[in-house]
């Protein structure tokens, strides 16, 4: 009786093992068929990257394909930067174990298929720099594990699907340089995990949702070149994790406040309709040109630690240029004060020599042609002379700048 029990148990185990092997084999055939269908939709492969995609080799060894060790299921399809062209096969939705789909920087066209929504294990969807068109599939919200969505530089149209706000693990959402329209869904403020949000270069209108500016982990926020209106959300001025902020080239209005975040590295608020006085600036890269700012440059700007770029041009600023700008001579690379209403003399400290001994301002030819009583500095090269103040750099001095260390400073059409 005991022997019969053991024999039955062994038989069951063998049967189970065969059934598992059969299931794995069937699943492997599904993955292989899906990949071959993907290949059949490729119209150009100039570098023959898919040359080994044949039934004569294991599909886990195919170019750009990664598989799980035990089940031999496709977990990643990484074919970015390979010069491929064609459309995305709907059968890619059969790769049920797929975690990473990277087809970035190719020439895929047509729509982004709805079958993508069947990839429930997908974490990274990277399709930037292609020619994809149509709307962003609503079914993407079914990929609950998505952490990275990069669809920038395509031809997507329509609105931003509000359904994407249900992706609670999403860290990166980059949709720049498409033809998206409509408003930014305030519900995106519910994605507390979001770190990078890029929507620049679209046709988005309306105001910036306050909820989005309050995301606790946001590090990069780019809404450049849209049609956004209204004020800059007040919560963004003391955002503790933000490192990069670009709201340039919109129609934002109102005054701005001081940014209190010590780790913020880039602020770009240029080309808006912002007005009022300039608050103290402390970021390494500050762009607030082409606005309607008035008043004098605040002396608190002298407390900047290591400014690299400071662009205050094309405003209605007045008063004198702070002497302290000369203290930044070893770090400041661009100082643009053009198209304002400054008065007085150019501070001698601004022309103080840096390690290379030269500042880059205006060319010799421009100085020769300047017959105005008051100099209009426009860009080129100058050096400091201890007795005569600022003078033009000679051609020999410019040629001798083999390390290209001359710094760029412009004070366009500003009279002194």
C-alpha positions as CSV (number, residue, x, y, z in Angstrom):
1,X,0.0,0.0,0.0
2,X,2.8,2.3,0.9
3,X,4.6,1.6,-2.3
4,X,1.5,2.3,-4.3
5,X,1.2,5.7,-2.5
6,X,4.8,6.6,-3.3
7,X,4.4,5.5,-6.9
8,X,1.2,7.6,-7.2
9,X,3.0,10.6,-5.7
10,X,5.9,10.3,-8.0
11,X,3.6,10.0,-11.0
12,X,1.8,13.2,-9.9
13,X,5.1,15.0,-9.6
14,X,6.2,13.9,-13.0
15,X,2.9,15.0,-14.5
16,X,3.0,18.3,-12.8
17,X,6.6,18.9,-14.0
18,X,5.5,18.1,-17.5
19,X,2.6,20.4,-17.3
20,X,4.9,23.2,-16.0
21,X,7.4,22.6,-18.8
22,X,4.6,22.6,-21.3
23,X,3.3,25.9,-19.9
24,X,6.8,27.4,-20.1
25,X,7.3,26.1,-23.6
26,X,3.9,27.6,-24.6
27,X,4.8,30.9,-23.0
28,X,8.2,31.0,-24.7
29,X,6.5,30.4,-28.1
30,X,4.2,33.4,-27.3
31,X,7.2,35.6,-26.5
32,X,9.1,34.5,-29.6
33,X,6.0,35.1,-31.9
34,X,5.5,38.6,-30.4
35,X,9.2,39.5,-31.1
36,X,9.0,38.2,-34.6
37,X,5.9,40.2,-35.2
38,X,7.7,43.2,-33.8
39,X,10.5,42.6,-36.3
40,X,8.0,42.2,-39.2
41,X,6.9,45.8,-38.6
42,X,10.4,47.2,-38.9
43,X,11.0,48.8,-42.3
44,X,14.5,50.1,-41.8
45,X,17.4,48.5,-39.9
46,X,20.5,50.2,-41.3
47,X,22.9,48.7,-38.8
48,X,21.4,45.2,-39.1
49,X,20.8,45.2,-35.3
50,X,18.0,42.6,-35.7
51,X,20.1,40.3,-37.9
52,X,20.2,37.5,-35.3
53,X,16.5,37.6,-34.7
54,X,15.8,34.2,-36.3
55,X,14.2,31.0,-35.1
56,X,17.7,29.4,-35.4
57,X,18.8,31.1,-32.2
58,X,17.3,31.4,-28.7
59,X,15.3,34.7,-28.6
60,X,16.8,35.4,-25.3
61,X,20.1,35.9,-27.1
62,X,18.7,38.3,-29.7
63,X,20.0,41.8,-29.9
64,X,18.3,44.1,-27.3
65,X,16.4,41.3,-25.6
66,X,16.7,40.4,-22.0
67,X,15.0,37.4,-20.3
68,X,14.4,36.1,-16.8
69,X,16.7,33.3,-15.8
70,X,14.3,30.7,-14.7
71,X,11.3,31.0,-17.0
72,X,13.1,32.5,-19.9
73,X,10.5,35.2,-20.4
74,X,11.3,38.5,-22.1
75,X,11.7,41.2,-19.4
76,X,13.3,44.0,-21.4
77,X,13.4,45.2,-25.0
78,X,16.2,47.7,-25.3
79,X,16.5,48.9,-28.9
80,X,17.2,52.6,-28.3
81,X,19.6,54.6,-30.6
82,X,19.7,51.9,-33.3
83,X,18.3,53.8,-36.3
84,X,15.2,51.6,-36.6
85,X,12.1,52.7,-38.5
86,X,8.6,51.3,-38.8
87,X,5.6,50.9,-36.5
88,X,5.1,49.3,-33.1
89,X,3.4,45.9,-33.5
90,X,0.3,45.4,-31.3
91,X,1.6,41.9,-30.5
92,X,4.1,43.5,-28.2
93,X,1.2,43.5,-25.7
94,X,1.7,39.7,-25.5
95,X,5.1,40.1,-23.7
96,X,3.4,39.8,-20.4
97,X,6.6,39.7,-18.4
98,X,8.1,42.9,-20.0
99,X,9.4,45.4,-17.5
100,X,11.4,47.8,-19.8
101,X,10.5,48.9,-23.3
102,X,13.1,51.3,-24.7
103,X,12.8,52.3,-28.3
104,X,14.1,55.8,-27.9
105,X,15.9,57.9,-30.5
106,X,14.7,55.9,-33.5
107,X,12.2,56.6,-36.3
108,X,9.1,54.7,-35.3
109,X,5.9,56.3,-36.6
110,X,2.2,55.7,-36.3
111,X,0.2,55.6,-33.0
112,X,1.3,54.3,-29.7
113,X,-0.8,51.1,-29.5
114,X,-3.4,50.6,-26.9
115,X,-2.0,47.0,-26.3
116,X,0.7,48.7,-24.3
117,X,-1.8,48.8,-21.5
118,X,-1.7,45.0,-21.2
119,X,1.9,45.1,-20.0
120,X,1.1,45.0,-16.3
121,X,4.7,44.5,-15.2
122,X,6.0,47.4,-17.2
123,X,8.1,49.9,-15.2
124,X,10.0,51.9,-17.9
125,X,8.4,53.1,-21.1
126,X,11.0,55.1,-23.1
127,X,9.9,56.2,-26.6
128,X,11.4,59.7,-27.0
129,X,12.7,61.1,-30.3
130,X,10.5,59.2,-32.7
131,X,7.7,60.2,-35.0
132,X,4.8,58.7,-33.0
133,X,1.5,60.4,-33.4
134,X,-2.1,60.4,-32.2
135,X,-3.2,60.6,-28.6
136,X,-1.4,59.2,-25.5
137,X,-3.3,55.9,-24.9
138,X,-5.7,56.1,-21.9
139,X,-4.9,52.4,-21.3
140,X,-1.4,53.3,-20.0
141,X,-3.0,53.7,-16.6
142,X,-3.4,49.9,-16.5
143,X,0.4,49.6,-16.3
144,X,0.2,50.1,-12.5
145,X,3.9,49.6,-11.9
146,X,5.1,52.3,-14.3
147,X,7.9,54.4,-12.9
148,X,9.3,56.1,-16.0
149,X,7.3,57.5,-19.0
150,X,9.4,59.3,-21.6
151,X,7.5,60.3,-24.7
152,X,9.3,63.5,-25.5
153,X,10.1,64.8,-29.0
154,X,7.3,63.0,-30.9
155,X,4.1,64.2,-32.6
156,X,1.5,63.3,-29.9
157,X,-1.7,65.3,-30.0
158,X,-4.7,65.8,-27.7
159,X,-4.7,66.3,-24.0
160,X,-2.8,64.8,-21.2
161,X,-4.8,61.8,-20.0
162,X,-5.9,62.4,-16.4
163,X,-5.9,58.7,-15.9
164,X,-2.1,58.8,-15.6
165,X,-2.5,60.5,-12.3
166,X,-3.4,57.1,-10.8
167,X,0.1,55.7,-11.4
168,X,1.3,55.9,-7.8
169,X,4.8,54.7,-8.5
170,X,5.6,57.2,-11.3
171,X,8.8,59.1,-10.8
172,X,9.5,60.5,-14.3
173,X,7.0,61.9,-16.8
174,X,8.6,63.6,-19.8
175,X,6.2,64.8,-22.6
176,X,8.3,67.7,-24.0
177,X,8.1,68.8,-27.6
178,X,4.9,67.3,-28.8
179,X,1.6,68.9,-29.9
180,X,-0.3,68.3,-26.7
181,X,-3.2,70.7,-25.9
182,X,-5.6,71.4,-23.0
183,X,-4.7,72.0,-19.4
184,X,-2.5,70.3,-16.9
185,X,-4.8,68.0,-14.8
186,X,-4.6,69.1,-11.1
187,X,-5.0,65.4,-10.1
188,X,-1.3,65.0,-11.1
189,X,-0.6,66.5,-7.7
190,X,-1.7,63.2,-6.3
191,X,1.5,61.4,-7.6
192,X,3.6,62.0,-4.6
193,X,6.4,59.9,-6.0
194,X,6.9,62.2,-9.1
195,X,10.4,63.6,-9.3
196,X,10.7,64.9,-12.9
197,X,7.8,66.5,-14.8
198,X,8.5,67.8,-18.3
199,X,5.9,69.4,-20.5
200,X,7.9,72.1,-22.4
201,X,7.3,72.8,-26.1
202,X,3.6,72.0,-26.3
203,X,0.4,74.0,-26.5
204,X,-0.8,73.7,-23.0
205,X,-2.9,76.6,-21.6
206,X,-4.4,77.6,-18.4
207,X,-2.7,78.2,-15.0
208,X,-0.1,76.0,-13.3
209,X,-2.0,73.8,-10.8
210,X,-1.1,74.6,-7.2
211,X,-1.3,70.8,-6.5
212,X,1.5,70.1,-8.9
213,X,3.8,72.7,-7.4
214,X,3.3,71.1,-4.0
215,X,4.6,67.6,-5.0
216,X,7.0,66.7,-2.1
217,X,9.7,64.9,-4.2
218,X,9.7,67.1,-7.3
219,X,13.3,67.8,-8.5
220,X,12.9,68.9,-12.1
221,X,9.9,71.0,-13.3
222,X,9.9,72.1,-16.9
223,X,6.8,73.9,-18.5
224,X,8.8,76.0,-21.0
225,X,7.2,77.3,-24.2
226,X,3.5,76.8,-23.7
227,X,0.6,79.2,-23.3
228,X,0.4,79.2,-19.5
229,X,-1.1,82.2,-17.7
230,X,-1.6,83.4,-14.2
231,X,1.0,83.7,-11.4
232,X,3.8,81.4,-10.4
233,X,2.3,79.2,-7.6
234,X,3.5,80.6,-4.3
235,X,4.3,77.1,-2.9
236,X,7.1,76.7,-5.5
237,X,9.2,79.5,-3.9
238,X,10.0,77.4,-0.8
239,X,9.9,73.9,-2.4
240,X,12.6,72.0,-0.5
241,X,13.6,69.3,-3.1
242,X,13.4,71.3,-6.4
243,X,16.7,71.6,-8.3
244,X,15.6,72.7,-11.8
245,X,12.7,75.1,-12.6
246,X,11.9,76.4,-16.1
247,X,8.7,78.3,-16.7
248,X,10.1,80.3,-19.6
249,X,8.3,81.5,-22.7
250,X,4.8,81.6,-21.4
251,X,2.4,84.4,-20.4
252,X,2.8,84.2,-16.6
253,X,2.0,87.4,-14.8
254,X,2.4,89.1,-11.4
255,X,5.4,89.7,-9.2
256,X,7.8,86.9,-8.0
257,X,9.1,86.1,-4.5
258,X,12.5,85.0,-3.2
259,X,13.4,81.4,-3.8
260,X,14.4,80.0,-0.4
261,X,15.5,76.5,-1.5
262,X,19.3,76.3,-1.0
263,X,19.7,73.3,-3.5
264,X,17.9,75.0,-6.4
265,X,20.4,75.2,-9.2
266,X,18.5,76.6,-12.2
267,X,15.7,79.2,-12.4
268,X,14.4,80.2,-15.8
269,X,11.5,82.6,-15.8
270,X,12.5,84.5,-19.0
271,X,10.0,85.6,-21.7
272,X,6.9,86.1,-19.5
273,X,4.9,89.1,-18.4
274,X,6.3,89.1,-14.8
275,X,6.7,92.5,-13.2
276,X,7.6,94.3,-10.0
277,X,11.0,94.3,-8.3
278,X,13.6,91.6,-8.5
279,X,13.8,89.6,-5.3
280,X,17.2,88.4,-4.0
281,X,18.6,85.6,-6.2
282,X,20.8,82.8,-5.0
283,X,20.8,80.1,-7.7
284,X,23.9,79.4,-9.8
285,X,21.9,79.8,-13.1
286,X,19.3,82.6,-13.0
287,X,17.4,83.6,-16.2
288,X,14.7,86.3,-15.7
289,X,15.2,88.3,-19.0
290,X,12.4,89.5,-21.3
291,X,10.0,90.5,-18.6
292,X,8.7,93.7,-17.1
293,X,10.8,93.9,-13.9
294,X,11.4,97.4,-12.5
295,X,13.5,99.0,-9.8
296,X,17.1,98.6,-8.9
297,X,19.1,95.4,-8.6
298,X,18.8,94.4,-4.9
299,X,22.0,94.6,-2.9
300,X,21.1,91.3,-1.4
301,X,22.2,89.8,-4.7
302,X,25.7,90.4,-3.5
303,X,25.2,87.4,-1.1
304,X,25.1,84.9,-4.0
305,X,27.7,82.2,-3.3
306,X,28.7,81.0,-6.7
307,X,26.7,82.5,-9.6
308,X,27.6,81.1,-13.0
309,X,24.9,82.7,-15.2
310,X,22.9,85.8,-14.3
311,X,20.6,87.1,-17.1
312,X,18.6,90.2,-16.2
313,X,18.4,91.6,-19.7
314,X,15.3,93.1,-21.5
315,X,13.5,94.5,-18.5
316,X,13.0,98.0,-17.1
317,X,15.6,97.9,-14.4
318,X,17.3,101.1,-13.4
319,X,19.8,102.5,-10.9
320,X,23.5,101.6,-10.8
321,X,25.2,98.2,-11.3
322,X,26.3,96.8,-7.9
323,X,30.1,96.9,-7.3
324,X,30.0,93.4,-5.8
325,X,29.6,91.8,-9.3
326,X,33.4,92.0,-9.4
327,X,33.6,89.6,-6.5
328,X,32.2,86.9,-8.8
329,X,34.9,87.2,-11.4
330,X,36.3,83.7,-10.9
331,X,33.0,81.9,-11.2
332,X,30.6,84.1,-13.3
333,X,30.5,83.0,-16.9
334,X,27.6,85.1,-18.2
335,X,26.3,88.4,-17.0
336,X,23.7,90.0,-19.2
337,X,22.3,93.3,-18.2
338,X,21.3,94.5,-21.6
339,X,18.2,96.5,-22.6
340,X,17.6,98.1,-19.2
341,X,17.9,101.7,-17.9
342,X,21.0,101.6,-15.8
343,X,23.0,104.8,-15.1
344,X,26.4,105.8,-13.8
345,X,29.7,104.2,-14.5
346,X,30.7,100.6,-15.1
347,X,32.0,99.5,-11.7
348,X,35.8,99.0,-12.0
349,X,35.4,95.8,-9.9
350,X,33.4,94.2,-12.7
351,X,36.4,94.4,-14.9
352,X,38.8,93.0,-12.3
353,X,40.9,90.3,-13.7
354,X,40.1,86.7,-13.1
355,X,42.6,83.8,-13.2
356,X,43.0,84.2,-17.0
357,X,43.5,88.0,-16.6
358,X,40.7,88.8,-19.0
359,X,37.0,89.3,-19.1
360,X,35.1,88.8,-22.4
361,X,33.0,91.8,-23.2
362,X,33.2,93.6,-26.6
363,X,35.3,93.2,-29.6
364,X,38.0,95.6,-30.8
365,X,36.1,96.3,-33.9
366,X,32.9,97.2,-32.0
367,X,34.8,99.6,-29.8
368,X,36.4,101.3,-32.8
369,X,33.0,101.8,-34.4
370,X,31.5,103.2,-31.2
371,X,31.3,106.9,-31.8
372,X,28.8,107.5,-29.1
373,X,29.7,109.7,-26.2
374,X,28.6,107.0,-23.8
375,X,29.9,103.5,-24.4
376,X,27.4,100.8,-25.2
377,X,29.0,97.5,-24.3
378,X,27.8,94.6,-26.5
379,X,30.0,91.6,-26.1
380,X,33.5,90.7,-27.0
381,X,36.7,91.0,-25.0
382,X,38.1,93.6,-22.5
383,X,40.8,93.6,-19.9
384,X,41.3,95.8,-16.9
385,X,43.9,98.5,-16.9
386,X,44.8,99.8,-13.4
387,X,45.3,103.4,-14.5
388,X,42.8,103.7,-17.4
389,X,40.1,101.4,-16.3
390,X,38.5,99.1,-18.8
391,X,40.1,98.9,-22.2
392,X,39.6,96.7,-25.2
393,X,41.5,93.4,-25.4
394,X,44.0,93.3,-28.2
395,X,43.8,90.8,-31.0
396,X,47.0,89.2,-29.6
397,X,45.5,88.8,-26.2
398,X,42.4,87.1,-27.7
399,X,44.5,84.8,-29.8
400,X,46.6,83.9,-26.7
401,X,43.5,82.7,-24.9
402,X,44.3,79.1,-25.8
403,X,42.3,77.6,-22.9
404,X,39.2,79.5,-24.0
405,X,38.8,80.9,-20.5
406,X,37.5,84.4,-21.6
407,X,34.2,85.0,-19.8
408,X,31.0,86.3,-21.5
409,X,29.5,89.4,-20.2
410,X,27.0,91.7,-22.0
411,X,25.5,95.0,-21.1
412,X,23.6,95.6,-24.3
413,X,22.5,99.1,-25.2
414,X,22.9,100.3,-21.7
415,X,24.2,103.9,-21.3
416,X,26.6,104.9,-18.5
